[in-house]
Amino acid sequence: MRTPDFSNVQSGSSSTAPSESSSTNGSRSYVVVKGDSLSAIAKREYGDAKEWRRIYDANRDIIKDPDLIYPGQTLRLP
Amino acid sequence: MRTRLIPQFTLLAAALLAAAACGPKKARGANAVQVTDVDMGRRLTADIKIDDKTTDFKPADMIYAVVETKGTGPATLATRWTYQDNQVVNESSKTISLQGDEPVRTEFHISKPDGWPTGKYHLVVMLNGTTAGEKDFEVK
């Protein structure tokens, strides 16, 4: 039996407490998975699908078209 | 024979007294940071709570673990995710600062773009290098 390859596993973390080891400005990260859309992420993260633009605006450098995001992309959640 | 037994007994009693004086290693201070809960699921709310607690996942799922802590002071939380016979899937850590009485929740998540292999997995949560919680979960 082949040993599974976990080298492409993506991970992240966030906390309700201030982070000591991170220099981020308090935003969280989210790794896109198959089937995701910005509105679906917004609904899940903020409870309102209309908030998708906040995510789009925070990730303009990596999202060219808000209708096209890809599994594996790491997005900042403001 | 008797003269040899007395010193041995004295040593044993002293050792027992010393052990009792040390006591359990918890409660170093009333506000020492401690892990109070570990939950797993597929979805996270905006205030970092598991929306659908489960230990059963599908290959395409993002897997979340939320660690709840209480206390005051800095703490390093770490997760070690393993598959079947202890094959390491991922290791992550995060140092946080707890400042109040409110419980603090810290989430760790993992995903695999080409899907998780089915089987049994194990999560170990460590607080400052010491195991503070464990969870078994399965991908079906």
Backbone of each chain as ProteinMPNN parsed JSONL, in Angstrom:
{"seq_chain_A": "MRTPDFSNVQSGSSSTAPSESSSTNGSRSYVVVKGDSLSAIAKREYGDAKEWRRIYDANRDIIKDPDLIYPGQTLRLP", "coords_chain_A": {"N_chain_A": [[0.847, -1.197, 0.0], [0.577, 2.201, -0.886], [2.262, 4.936, 0.633], [0.595, 7.759, 1.758], [0.939, 11.067, 0.379], [1.591, 13.929, 2.047], [2.658, 16.356, 1.523], [1.586, 18.562, 0.307], [-0.207, 19.684, 2.017], [-2.099, 22.315, 3.346], [-2.108, 24.894, 5.769], [-3.329, 26.893, 8.521], [-3.961, 29.44, 10.985], [-5.798, 31.18, 13.542], [-6.856, 33.494, 16.057], [-8.859, 34.508, 18.886], [-7.428, 35.921, 20.599], [-4.798, 38.395, 20.996], [-2.074, 37.987, 18.794], [1.21, 36.952, 19.501], [3.32, 36.106, 18.05], [2.957, 36.792, 15.491], [2.982, 39.205, 12.88], [0.863, 40.258, 11.649], [-1.999, 42.306, 10.802], [-4.182, 41.669, 12.284], [-5.946, 40.449, 10.64], [-7.353, 37.411, 9.349], [-6.458, 34.301, 7.826], [-7.455, 32.359, 4.997], [-7.762, 29.336, 3.358], [-8.573, 28.546, 0.145], [-10.901, 26.108, -0.87], [-12.044, 23.392, -2.934], [-14.973, 24.193, -4.697], [-15.532, 26.52, -3.385], [-16.648, 29.958, -3.227], [-16.384, 33.529, -3.345], [-18.628, 34.695, -2.177], [-19.694, 32.541, -0.798], [-17.701, 32.048, 1.057], [-17.806, 34.448, 2.433], [-20.36, 34.301, 3.508], [-20.021, 32.171, 5.217], [-17.957, 33.047, 6.889], [-18.673, 35.599, 7.77], [-21.356, 35.574, 7.997], [-22.936, 36.731, 6.093], [-23.507, 36.765, 2.761], [-23.24, 38.936, 1.122], [-21.059, 40.282, 1.935], [-18.904, 39.626, 0.453], [-17.396, 41.404, -1.027], [-15.693, 42.706, 0.714], [-13.783, 40.788, 1.204], [-12.801, 40.469, -1.353], [-11.764, 43.053, -1.832], [-9.7, 43.082, 0.0], [-7.969, 41.376, -1.106], [-7.094, 42.076, -3.602], [-4.668, 41.963, -4.832], [-4.202, 39.325, -5.407], [-6.511, 38.287, -6.442], [-7.891, 38.464, -9.478], [-10.255, 38.3, -10.877], [-13.318, 38.378, -9.369], [-15.055, 36.27, -9.62], [-13.525, 34.126, -10.019], [-11.77, 32.089, -8.162], [-9.299, 29.945, -6.745], [-8.732, 26.557, -5.645], [-6.528, 26.188, -2.948], [-5.514, 28.745, -2.945], [-4.52, 31.308, -0.706], [-6.36, 33.417, 1.179], [-6.734, 36.693, 2.572], [-8.672, 37.449, 5.358], [-10.456, 40.135, 6.187]], "CA_chain_A": [[0.0, 0.0, 0.0], [1.39, 3.408, -0.985], [2.174, 5.903, 1.723], [0.052, 9.015, 1.225], [1.825, 12.238, 0.341], [0.953, 15.073, 2.692], [3.522, 17.523, 1.353], [0.842, 19.729, -0.181], [-1.209, 20.107, 2.998], [-2.032, 23.743, 3.678], [-2.599, 25.098, 7.131], [-3.385, 28.269, 8.999], [-4.521, 29.558, 12.328], [-6.178, 32.514, 13.988], [-7.243, 33.439, 17.465], [-9.552, 35.677, 19.429], [-6.436, 36.639, 21.418], [-3.732, 38.996, 20.203], [-0.984, 37.069, 18.485], [2.531, 37.479, 19.856], [4.35, 35.683, 17.111], [2.589, 37.213, 14.153], [3.0, 40.646, 12.687], [-0.283, 40.63, 10.825], [-2.781, 43.393, 11.379], [-5.391, 41.14, 12.894], [-6.759, 39.711, 9.69], [-7.141, 35.966, 9.356], [-6.248, 33.768, 6.488], [-8.356, 31.276, 4.63], [-7.287, 28.627, 2.177], [-9.715, 28.204, -0.707], [-11.052, 24.695, -1.202], [-12.89, 23.126, -4.101], [-16.38, 24.544, -4.527], [-15.674, 27.814, -2.722], [-16.788, 31.223, -3.947], [-16.211, 34.607, -2.367], [-19.867, 34.891, -1.415], [-19.84, 31.414, 0.127], [-16.754, 32.271, 2.161], [-18.333, 35.575, 3.208], [-21.503, 33.802, 4.265], [-19.521, 31.299, 6.284], [-17.093, 33.759, 7.83], [-19.294, 36.811, 8.321], [-22.794, 35.389, 8.126], [-23.634, 37.488, 5.067], [-22.841, 36.562, 1.47], [-22.974, 40.236, 0.479], [-19.773, 40.797, 2.424], [-17.831, 39.09, -0.386], [-16.546, 42.471, -1.564], [-14.64, 42.975, 1.697], [-12.705, 39.81, 0.975], [-12.234, 40.813, -2.657], [-10.953, 44.266, -1.691], [-8.496, 42.786, 0.801], [-7.116, 40.426, -1.835], [-7.013, 42.521, -4.996], [-3.369, 41.617, -5.41], [-4.162, 37.935, -5.88], [-7.752, 37.948, -7.141], [-8.098, 39.343, -10.628], [-11.682, 38.236, -11.192], [-13.961, 37.863, -8.148], [-15.769, 35.017, -9.901], [-12.537, 33.063, -10.223], [-10.772, 31.803, -7.137], [-8.811, 28.588, -7.001], [-8.333, 25.778, -4.477], [-5.127, 26.37, -2.566], [-5.222, 30.167, -2.741], [-4.679, 31.772, 0.671], [-6.973, 34.751, 1.173], [-6.8, 37.428, 3.842], [-10.04, 37.77, 5.769], [-10.344, 41.363, 6.991]], "C_chain_A": [[0.884, 1.249, 0.0], [1.191, 4.31, 0.226], [1.647, 7.218, 1.159], [1.066, 10.158, 1.308], [1.085, 13.439, 0.945], [1.754, 16.368, 2.501], [2.766, 18.764, 0.882], [-0.257, 20.183, 0.786], [-0.992, 21.58, 3.332], [-2.663, 23.961, 5.038], [-2.608, 26.574, 7.477], [-3.961, 28.282, 10.398], [-4.901, 31.001, 12.598], [-6.719, 32.378, 15.397], [-8.046, 34.663, 17.845], [-8.621, 36.481, 20.329], [-5.429, 37.314, 20.513], [-2.616, 37.986, 19.991], [0.337, 37.71, 18.839], [3.546, 37.194, 18.778], [4.072, 36.155, 15.696], [2.606, 38.728, 14.048], [1.833, 41.094, 11.822], [-1.124, 41.678, 11.541], [-4.113, 42.907, 11.938], [-6.267, 40.398, 11.917], [-6.422, 38.224, 9.774], [-6.893, 35.508, 7.944], [-7.196, 32.603, 6.256], [-7.834, 30.634, 3.355], [-8.5, 28.13, 1.385], [-9.726, 26.695, -0.98], [-12.027, 24.559, -2.368], [-14.346, 23.476, -3.799], [-16.61, 25.889, -3.87], [-15.982, 28.933, -3.713], [-16.628, 32.314, -2.898], [-17.471, 34.8, -1.528], [-20.084, 33.752, -0.415], [-18.913, 31.579, 1.325], [-17.282, 33.39, 3.07], [-19.51, 35.137, 4.078], [-21.026, 32.996, 5.47], [-18.754, 32.094, 7.344], [-17.784, 34.925, 8.511], [-20.813, 36.676, 8.488], [-23.599, 36.124, 7.081], [-22.865, 37.384, 3.748], [-22.483, 37.879, 0.788], [-21.631, 40.841, 0.911], [-18.604, 40.326, 1.556], [-16.876, 40.174, -0.865], [-15.427, 42.841, -0.591], [-13.453, 42.048, 1.464], [-11.999, 40.133, -0.338], [-11.299, 42.016, -2.532], [-9.647, 44.002, -0.941], [-7.509, 41.895, 0.047], [-6.976, 40.792, -3.308], [-5.702, 42.11, -5.66], [-3.326, 40.182, -5.926], [-5.442, 37.497, -6.584], [-7.961, 38.941, -8.274], [-9.576, 39.43, -10.977], [-12.395, 37.633, -9.977], [-14.765, 36.581, -8.367], [-14.814, 33.841, -10.071], [-11.55, 33.01, -9.065], [-10.453, 30.318, -7.238], [-8.468, 27.866, -5.705], [-6.844, 25.959, -4.199], [-4.73, 27.82, -2.38], [-5.431, 30.528, -1.264], [-5.17, 33.216, 0.649], [-6.877, 35.38, 2.553], [-8.271, 37.715, 4.139], [-9.989, 38.995, 6.679], [-11.281, 41.337, 8.207]], "O_chain_A": [[1.825, 1.348, 0.787], [0.09, 4.423, 0.765], [2.194, 7.736, 0.186], [1.923, 10.195, 2.191], [0.077, 13.895, 0.405], [1.554, 17.345, 3.221], [3.248, 19.886, 1.04], [-1.129, 20.97, 0.417], [0.13, 22.028, 3.567], [-3.631, 23.295, 5.407], [-1.976, 27.393, 6.81], [-4.394, 27.255, 10.92], [-4.39, 31.924, 11.963], [-7.003, 31.275, 15.865], [-7.938, 35.717, 17.218], [-8.964, 37.578, 20.771], [-5.217, 36.872, 19.384], [-2.262, 37.229, 20.895], [0.571, 38.876, 18.52], [4.513, 37.937, 18.603], [4.884, 35.932, 14.797], [2.287, 39.437, 15.002], [1.836, 42.216, 11.316], [-0.971, 41.901, 12.742], [-5.063, 43.682, 12.044], [-7.246, 39.771, 12.324], [-5.338, 37.842, 10.215], [-7.098, 36.253, 6.985], [-7.668, 31.957, 7.193], [-7.505, 31.324, 2.39], [-9.336, 27.389, 1.902], [-8.694, 26.095, -1.28], [-12.734, 25.501, -2.725], [-14.88, 23.092, -2.758], [-17.745, 26.36, -3.797], [-15.62, 28.857, -4.887], [-16.726, 32.05, -1.7], [-17.395, 35.037, -0.322], [-20.596, 33.973, 0.682], [-19.289, 31.289, 2.461], [-17.218, 33.298, 4.296], [-19.636, 35.549, 5.232], [-21.549, 33.12, 6.577], [-18.888, 31.843, 8.542], [-17.525, 35.214, 9.679], [-21.466, 37.555, 9.051], [-24.827, 36.148, 7.16], [-21.73, 37.849, 3.634], [-21.553, 37.942, -0.015], [-21.145, 41.798, 0.308], [-17.446, 40.592, 1.878], [-15.694, 39.913, -1.086], [-14.341, 43.241, -1.013], [-12.293, 42.457, 1.518], [-10.773, 40.082, -0.431], [-10.185, 42.004, -3.056], [-8.623, 44.625, -1.219], [-6.378, 41.684, 0.484], [-6.765, 39.924, -4.156], [-5.63, 41.932, -6.876], [-2.507, 39.856, -6.785], [-5.464, 36.46, -7.247], [-8.184, 40.128, -8.035], [-10.084, 40.496, -11.328], [-12.109, 36.498, -9.596], [-15.113, 35.89, -7.41], [-15.244, 32.7, -10.247], [-10.606, 33.798, -9.005], [-11.249, 29.536, -7.756], [-7.968, 28.485, -4.766], [-6.015, 25.891, -5.107], [-3.724, 28.11, -1.732], [-6.409, 30.101, -0.651], [-4.482, 34.115, 0.164], [-6.933, 34.69, 3.571], [-9.014, 38.17, 3.269], [-9.529, 38.903, 7.818], [-11.31, 42.291, 8.985]]}, "seq_chain_B": "MRTRLIPQFTLLAAALLAAAACGPKKARGANAVQVTDVDMGRRLTADIKIDDKTTDFKPADMIYAVVETKGTGPATLATRWTYQDNQVVNESSKTISLQGDEPVRTEFHISKPDGWPTGKYHLVVMLNGTTAGEKDFEVK", "coords_chain_B": {"N_chain_B": [[21.012, -6.711, 60.555], [18.867, -5.09, 61.209], [19.912, -2.579, 61.631], [20.471, -1.767, 59.08], [18.022, -1.562, 57.822], [16.701, 0.613, 58.942], [17.907, 3.112, 58.004], [17.181, 2.855, 55.304], [14.413, 2.901, 55.389], [14.054, 5.441, 56.391], [15.004, 6.993, 54.292], [13.137, 6.344, 52.327], [10.777, 7.367, 53.459], [11.413, 10.058, 53.53], [11.579, 10.611, 50.824], [8.933, 10.172, 50.038], [7.639, 12.176, 51.485], [8.756, 14.439, 50.301], [7.776, 14.192, 47.72], [5.057, 14.473, 48.205], [5.011, 17.083, 49.068], [5.617, 18.478, 46.776], [3.408, 17.984, 45.137], [0.635, 17.844, 42.733], [1.293, 19.039, 39.422], [-0.296, 21.094, 38.625], [-2.175, 24.164, 38.857], [-0.311, 26.207, 39.327], [-0.567, 28.864, 39.481], [-3.398, 30.933, 40.053], [-4.21, 31.963, 37.649], [-2.938, 30.556, 35.678], [-2.317, 29.592, 32.338], [-4.489, 27.403, 30.687], [-5.705, 24.665, 28.747], [-9.041, 24.319, 27.962], [-10.879, 23.16, 26.293], [-11.3, 21.264, 23.28], [-12.424, 21.342, 20.07], [-13.694, 19.972, 17.003], [-14.422, 20.414, 13.5], [-16.147, 21.256, 10.393], [-16.826, 23.779, 9.691], [-16.491, 27.255, 10.525], [-17.42, 29.807, 12.774], [-17.732, 33.432, 12.693], [-16.749, 34.346, 15.101], [-14.906, 32.513, 15.816], [-15.768, 29.825, 16.526], [-16.646, 26.38, 16.43], [-18.915, 25.483, 13.992], [-20.231, 23.217, 13.298], [-19.892, 20.658, 15.017], [-17.904, 17.854, 14.657], [-16.307, 14.67, 14.119], [-16.052, 13.333, 11.872], [-15.106, 13.383, 8.572], [-14.985, 14.465, 5.11], [-13.15, 13.733, 2.074], [-12.719, 16.2, 0.691], [-12.902, 18.171, 2.575], [-12.222, 21.129, 4.511], [-10.504, 21.036, 7.483], [-11.134, 21.899, 10.717], [-9.82, 22.767, 13.911], [-10.646, 23.897, 17.043], [-9.237, 25.43, 19.77], [-9.839, 25.993, 23.066], [-8.861, 28.237, 25.54], [-7.998, 29.263, 28.88], [-7.009, 31.736, 31.264], [-4.14, 33.78, 32.1], [-1.573, 35.491, 30.406], [1.314, 34.804, 28.248], [1.191, 32.191, 25.796], [2.06, 29.251, 24.069], [0.512, 27.532, 21.608], [0.288, 24.426, 20.01], [-0.224, 22.238, 17.247], [-0.366, 18.861, 16.233], [-0.891, 16.872, 13.623], [-1.71, 13.656, 12.657], [-1.62, 10.678, 10.597], [-3.119, 7.519, 10.359], [-0.712, 5.214, 10.982], [0.801, 6.997, 12.604], [1.921, 8.773, 10.74], [3.115, 11.918, 9.949], [1.019, 14.584, 9.266], [0.711, 17.337, 9.437], [2.209, 20.068, 11.194], [1.725, 22.716, 13.361], [2.016, 25.913, 14.962], [1.156, 28.446, 17.333], [1.671, 31.467, 18.967], [0.148, 33.092, 21.572], [-1.367, 35.787, 23.429], [-2.876, 35.884, 26.438], [-5.213, 37.839, 28.081], [-7.34, 38.395, 29.736], [-10.311, 37.515, 31.634], [-12.005, 36.279, 29.953], [-12.617, 33.365, 27.991], [-10.292, 32.276, 25.536], [-10.268, 31.599, 22.102], [-8.635, 29.639, 19.756], [-8.078, 28.861, 16.452], [-7.044, 26.177, 14.376], [-6.429, 25.145, 11.107], [-6.538, 22.768, 8.458], [-6.013, 21.796, 5.086], [-6.256, 19.926, 2.045], [-5.494, 20.121, -1.187], [-5.819, 18.11, -3.163], [-7.412, 16.33, -1.899], [-8.185, 14.485, 1.086], [-6.683, 11.434, 2.091], [-8.664, 8.563, 2.759], [-9.355, 7.277, 6.046], [-8.114, 6.796, 9.412], [-7.307, 9.426, 11.628], [-5.299, 11.486, 13.822], [-5.204, 13.999, 16.273], [-3.079, 16.014, 18.144], [-2.958, 18.371, 20.66], [-0.856, 20.793, 21.93], [0.216, 22.604, 24.761], [2.448, 25.003, 25.466], [4.425, 23.114, 24.918], [3.593, 20.802, 26.173], [1.412, 18.04, 26.107], [-1.981, 18.791, 25.795], [-4.453, 18.158, 24.955], [-6.323, 15.82, 22.982], [-7.577, 14.391, 19.958], [-9.369, 12.005, 18.092], [-10.075, 11.489, 14.695], [-11.832, 10.912, 11.583], [-11.588, 10.308, 8.104], [-13.88, 9.707, 5.643]], "CA_chain_B": [[20.001, -6.42, 59.555], [17.992, -4.016, 61.631], [20.591, -1.296, 61.466], [20.446, -1.373, 57.664], [16.648, -1.26, 57.414], [16.263, 1.926, 59.425], [18.232, 4.187, 57.052], [16.412, 2.709, 54.058], [13.056, 3.366, 55.654], [14.117, 6.903, 56.536], [15.139, 7.566, 52.948], [11.856, 6.184, 51.632], [9.819, 8.311, 54.033], [11.795, 11.41, 53.093], [11.207, 10.746, 49.416], [7.47, 10.302, 49.96], [7.276, 13.514, 51.973], [9.157, 15.416, 49.287], [6.832, 14.08, 46.604], [3.779, 15.041, 48.624], [5.156, 18.538, 49.153], [5.581, 19.024, 45.424], [2.014, 17.907, 44.719], [0.4, 17.84, 41.299], [1.918, 20.197, 38.795], [-1.254, 22.084, 38.136], [-2.476, 25.252, 39.777], [0.874, 26.969, 39.694], [-1.142, 30.152, 39.838], [-4.824, 30.867, 39.759], [-4.463, 32.369, 36.277], [-2.09, 29.824, 34.735], [-3.035, 29.277, 31.102], [-4.816, 25.996, 30.522], [-6.63, 24.317, 27.674], [-10.287, 23.866, 28.562], [-11.715, 22.404, 25.358], [-10.847, 21.132, 21.89], [-13.532, 20.933, 19.199], [-13.359, 19.848, 15.581], [-15.562, 20.527, 12.604], [-15.884, 21.662, 9.003], [-17.132, 25.198, 9.487], [-16.104, 28.117, 11.631], [-18.179, 31.053, 12.826], [-16.867, 34.612, 12.664], [-16.092, 34.517, 16.403], [-14.019, 31.352, 16.002], [-16.367, 28.657, 17.183], [-17.012, 25.355, 15.461], [-20.326, 25.617, 13.648], [-20.805, 21.87, 13.122], [-18.924, 19.77, 15.666], [-17.872, 16.493, 14.141], [-14.985, 14.059, 13.93], [-16.137, 12.614, 10.6], [-14.87, 14.333, 7.487], [-14.919, 13.966, 3.743], [-11.831, 14.053, 1.508], [-12.561, 17.586, 0.227], [-13.177, 19.117, 3.655], [-11.277, 21.876, 5.339], [-10.666, 20.489, 8.833], [-10.836, 22.904, 11.728], [-9.777, 22.431, 15.34], [-10.664, 25.108, 17.866], [-8.704, 25.179, 21.109], [-10.259, 27.033, 24.008], [-7.923, 28.381, 26.659], [-8.307, 30.256, 29.907], [-5.847, 32.122, 32.054], [-3.51, 35.053, 31.766], [-0.155, 35.4, 30.066], [1.614, 34.259, 26.923], [1.127, 30.736, 25.689], [2.262, 28.721, 22.721], [-0.307, 26.373, 21.277], [0.797, 23.715, 18.841], [-1.008, 21.076, 16.838], [0.327, 17.828, 15.458], [-1.91, 16.054, 12.974], [-1.078, 12.448, 12.115], [-2.483, 9.781, 9.828], [-2.965, 6.07, 10.569], [0.388, 4.755, 11.834], [1.63, 8.104, 13.089], [2.547, 9.575, 9.686], [2.817, 13.323, 10.235], [0.28, 15.298, 8.225], [1.012, 18.76, 9.57], [2.494, 20.592, 12.528], [1.592, 24.174, 13.377], [1.997, 26.477, 16.315], [0.785, 29.859, 17.4], [1.871, 32.051, 20.294], [-0.897, 34.08, 21.838], [-1.281, 36.456, 24.723], [-4.184, 35.908, 27.091], [-5.161, 39.029, 28.921], [-8.488, 38.637, 30.601], [-11.021, 36.359, 32.169], [-12.765, 35.639, 28.896], [-11.897, 32.299, 27.304], [-9.728, 32.616, 24.226], [-10.374, 30.485, 21.156], [-7.64, 29.66, 18.688], [-8.39, 27.804, 15.483], [-6.052, 25.671, 13.445], [-7.13, 24.438, 10.033], [-5.713, 22.124, 7.437], [-6.725, 21.37, 3.885], [-5.407, 19.228, 1.081], [-6.16, 20.415, -2.461], [-6.19, 16.912, -3.923], [-8.284, 15.479, -1.092], [-7.598, 13.676, 2.168], [-6.844, 9.975, 2.007], [-9.586, 8.057, 3.78], [-8.693, 6.566, 7.133], [-8.178, 7.376, 10.755], [-6.323, 10.467, 11.911], [-5.191, 11.833, 15.237], [-4.745, 15.37, 16.53], [-2.563, 16.299, 19.485], [-2.815, 19.794, 20.951], [0.121, 21.011, 22.997], [0.297, 23.93, 25.374], [3.825, 25.208, 25.937], [5.217, 21.902, 24.751], [3.023, 19.658, 26.887], [0.125, 17.629, 25.546], [-3.082, 19.365, 26.561], [-5.702, 17.64, 24.417], [-6.166, 14.916, 21.839], [-8.82, 14.029, 19.28], [-9.33, 11.095, 16.955], [-11.073, 11.792, 13.675], [-11.773, 9.977, 10.467], [-12.02, 10.762, 6.774], [-14.596, 8.591, 5.004]], "C_chain_B": [[19.179, -5.196, 59.926], [18.633, -2.637, 61.388], [20.595, -0.85, 60.009], [19.041, -0.983, 57.214], [16.233, 0.154, 57.809], [16.656, 3.052, 58.45], [17.438, 4.083, 55.758], [14.993, 3.231, 54.237], [13.025, 4.898, 55.74], [14.19, 7.578, 55.17], [13.812, 7.506, 52.187], [10.839, 7.196, 52.138], [10.12, 9.729, 53.57], [11.388, 11.643, 51.647], [9.708, 10.939, 49.256], [7.017, 11.683, 50.421], [7.602, 14.585, 50.937], [8.188, 15.398, 48.115], [5.5, 14.71, 46.958], [3.85, 16.557, 48.668], [5.082, 19.18, 47.781], [4.155, 19.033, 44.89], [1.87, 17.854, 43.223], [0.924, 19.127, 40.678], [0.92, 21.174, 38.206], [-1.388, 23.204, 39.168], [-1.23, 25.957, 40.265], [0.461, 28.382, 40.1], [-2.588, 30.109, 39.437], [-5.107, 31.171, 38.29], [-3.568, 31.662, 35.272], [-2.914, 29.439, 33.516], [-3.277, 27.777, 31.026], [-5.785, 25.807, 29.363], [-7.891, 23.741, 28.302], [-11.15, 23.054, 27.603], [-11.043, 22.335, 23.986], [-12.034, 20.606, 21.086], [-13.042, 20.822, 17.767], [-14.613, 19.971, 14.743], [-15.141, 21.013, 11.238], [-16.107, 23.147, 8.772], [-16.844, 25.983, 10.763], [-16.995, 29.358, 11.612], [-17.197, 32.227, 12.87], [-16.16, 34.83, 14.002], [-15.314, 33.255, 16.811], [-14.623, 30.308, 16.94], [-16.687, 27.65, 16.087], [-18.519, 25.394, 15.248], [-21.01, 24.251, 13.566], [-19.841, 20.835, 13.708], [-19.028, 18.353, 15.096], [-16.439, 15.983, 14.147], [-14.998, 13.189, 12.678], [-16.034, 13.62, 9.457], [-14.893, 13.629, 6.142], [-13.589, 14.41, 3.123], [-11.645, 15.518, 1.112], [-12.681, 18.614, 1.349], [-11.951, 19.895, 4.104], [-11.54, 21.39, 6.766], [-10.21, 21.53, 9.846], [-10.736, 22.265, 13.112], [-9.732, 23.749, 16.101], [-10.248, 24.733, 19.287], [-9.125, 26.331, 22.01], [-9.299, 27.044, 25.191], [-8.431, 29.426, 27.634], [-7.032, 30.577, 30.663], [-5.3, 33.453, 31.601], [-2.034, 34.817, 31.46], [0.059, 34.859, 28.677], [1.539, 32.737, 26.934], [1.377, 30.343, 24.242], [1.434, 27.457, 22.56], [0.273, 25.725, 20.028], [-0.112, 22.544, 18.529], [-0.121, 20.128, 16.039], [-0.749, 16.888, 14.937], [-1.206, 14.839, 12.373], [-2.125, 11.539, 11.467], [-2.124, 8.332, 10.16], [-1.823, 5.755, 11.529], [1.362, 5.883, 12.146], [2.384, 8.864, 11.994], [2.139, 11.038, 9.885], [2.162, 13.978, 9.02], [0.659, 16.777, 8.248], [1.35, 19.073, 11.028], [2.445, 22.107, 12.45], [1.665, 24.652, 14.816], [1.64, 27.95, 16.241], [0.994, 30.341, 18.833], [0.874, 33.181, 20.489], [-0.669, 34.703, 23.207], [-2.679, 36.539, 25.309], [-4.179, 37.009, 28.136], [-6.322, 39.199, 29.88], [-9.127, 37.361, 31.085], [-11.784, 35.599, 31.088], [-11.964, 34.487, 28.29], [-11.428, 32.753, 25.925], [-9.831, 31.39, 23.34], [-9.353, 30.683, 20.032], [-7.952, 28.52, 17.742], [-7.153, 27.45, 14.664], [-6.818, 24.948, 12.345], [-6.131, 23.857, 9.054], [-6.603, 21.753, 6.253], [-5.728, 20.706, 2.958], [-6.08, 19.335, -0.281], [-6.581, 19.177, -3.246], [-6.973, 15.91, -3.081], [-7.532, 14.654, -0.057], [-7.734, 12.191, 1.86], [-7.835, 9.513, 3.091], [-8.799, 7.299, 4.843], [-8.799, 7.321, 8.44], [-6.993, 8.329, 10.979], [-6.339, 10.777, 13.417], [-4.647, 13.257, 15.354], [-4.269, 15.469, 17.974], [-2.408, 17.811, 19.613], [-1.856, 19.948, 22.121], [0.084, 22.458, 23.473], [1.685, 24.061, 25.98], [4.616, 23.9, 25.949], [4.683, 20.669, 25.446], [1.657, 19.322, 26.304], [-1.024, 18.103, 26.431], [-4.442, 18.878, 26.05], [-5.429, 16.761, 23.216], [-7.539, 14.618, 21.242], [-8.51, 12.999, 18.19], [-10.386, 11.551, 15.957], [-10.848, 10.899, 12.453], [-12.227, 10.664, 9.174], [-12.625, 9.56, 6.075], [-14.947, 8.937, 3.569]], "O_chain_B": [[18.84, -4.374, 59.075], [17.967, -1.68, 60.995], [20.714, 0.345, 59.738], [18.89, -0.155, 56.315], [15.492, 0.812, 57.08], [15.805, 3.872, 58.104], [17.062, 5.1, 55.176], [14.444, 3.907, 53.366], [12.11, 5.552, 55.24], [13.535, 8.59, 54.921], [13.414, 8.453, 51.51], [10.123, 7.813, 51.349], [9.214, 10.502, 53.259], [10.917, 12.72, 51.284], [9.258, 11.755, 48.451], [6.125, 12.286, 49.825], [6.826, 15.517, 50.723], [7.822, 16.445, 47.581], [4.883, 15.392, 46.139], [2.878, 17.242, 48.349], [4.557, 20.283, 47.628], [3.742, 20.002, 44.252], [2.869, 17.821, 42.505], [0.988, 20.167, 41.332], [1.279, 21.998, 37.366], [-0.765, 23.162, 40.229], [-1.096, 26.269, 41.448], [1.083, 29.002, 40.963], [-2.97, 29.328, 38.566], [-6.106, 30.71, 37.738], [-3.445, 32.111, 34.132], [-4.063, 29.014, 33.639], [-2.372, 26.98, 31.274], [-6.582, 26.691, 29.05], [-7.826, 22.79, 29.081], [-12.052, 22.337, 28.037], [-10.31, 23.242, 23.594], [-12.579, 19.546, 21.393], [-12.092, 21.495, 17.37], [-15.718, 19.676, 15.198], [-13.954, 21.166, 10.949], [-15.638, 23.709, 7.782], [-16.933, 25.48, 11.883], [-17.289, 29.895, 10.544], [-15.994, 32.041, 13.057], [-15.087, 35.434, 14.039], [-15.104, 32.986, 17.994], [-14.066, 29.969, 17.983], [-16.965, 28.029, 14.949], [-19.296, 25.344, 16.202], [-22.224, 24.146, 13.743], [-19.069, 20.213, 12.978], [-20.102, 17.751, 15.066], [-15.485, 16.761, 14.177], [-14.077, 12.406, 12.446], [-16.793, 14.587, 9.396], [-14.831, 12.403, 6.042], [-12.972, 15.361, 3.602], [-10.53, 16.034, 1.186], [-12.573, 19.813, 1.094], [-10.822, 19.404, 4.083], [-12.692, 21.342, 7.199], [-9.063, 21.978, 9.834], [-11.479, 21.338, 13.436], [-8.889, 24.606, 15.837], [-10.828, 23.846, 19.913], [-8.807, 27.491, 21.749], [-8.973, 26.003, 25.762], [-9.18, 30.336, 27.278], [-6.094, 29.78, 30.695], [-5.925, 34.163, 30.813], [-1.346, 34.061, 32.146], [-0.897, 34.493, 27.994], [1.791, 32.09, 27.951], [0.951, 31.03, 23.313], [1.622, 26.464, 23.263], [0.697, 26.414, 19.101], [-0.697, 21.936, 19.426], [0.749, 20.549, 15.277], [-1.426, 16.203, 15.704], [-0.214, 14.986, 11.658], [-3.321, 11.621, 11.746], [-0.946, 7.978, 10.228], [-1.932, 5.99, 12.732], [2.574, 5.748, 11.979], [3.379, 9.529, 12.281], [0.952, 11.349, 9.977], [2.683, 13.929, 7.905], [0.898, 17.385, 7.205], [0.851, 18.437, 11.956], [3.058, 22.71, 11.569], [1.411, 23.899, 15.756], [1.808, 28.602, 15.21], [0.55, 29.702, 19.787], [0.776, 34.099, 19.675], [0.111, 34.21, 24.02], [-3.561, 37.186, 24.744], [-3.273, 37.103, 28.964], [-6.282, 40.067, 30.752], [-8.564, 36.273, 30.964], [-12.159, 34.441, 31.269], [-10.756, 34.617, 28.093], [-12.106, 33.525, 25.246], [-9.523, 30.277, 23.766], [-9.241, 31.762, 19.451], [-8.078, 27.366, 18.153], [-6.341, 28.307, 14.315], [-7.762, 24.213, 12.632], [-5.037, 24.385, 8.853], [-7.784, 21.439, 6.41], [-4.518, 20.9, 3.072], [-7.117, 18.714, -0.512], [-7.605, 19.202, -3.928], [-7.176, 14.77, -3.5], [-6.414, 14.193, -0.285], [-8.791, 11.743, 1.415], [-7.825, 10.03, 4.208], [-7.726, 6.756, 4.578], [-9.481, 8.341, 8.549], [-5.86, 8.065, 10.577], [-7.246, 10.39, 14.155], [-3.743, 13.655, 14.619], [-4.966, 15.061, 18.903], [-1.793, 18.45, 18.76], [-2.02, 19.317, 23.165], [-0.059, 23.394, 22.687], [2.049, 23.32, 26.894], [5.377, 23.627, 26.878], [5.266, 19.592, 25.321], [0.848, 20.211, 26.04], [-1.046, 17.86, 27.638], [-5.47, 19.164, 26.663], [-4.43, 16.934, 22.518], [-8.541, 14.598, 21.956], [-7.52, 13.114, 17.469], [-11.479, 11.958, 16.352], [-9.822, 10.233, 12.319], [-13.137, 11.493, 9.178], [-11.979, 8.523, 5.928], [-15.55, 8.126, 2.867]]}, "name": "protein", "num_of_chains": 2, "seq": "MRTPDFSNVQSGSSSTAPSESSSTNGSRSYVVVKGDSLSAIAKREYGDAKEWRRIYDANRDIIKDPDLIYPGQTLRLPMRTRLIPQFTLLAAALLAAAACGPKKARGANAVQVTDVDMGRRLTADIKIDDKTTDFKPADMIYAVVETKGTGPATLATRWTYQDNQVVNESSKTISLQGDEPVRTEFHISKPDGWPTGKYHLVVMLNGTTAGEKDFEVK"}
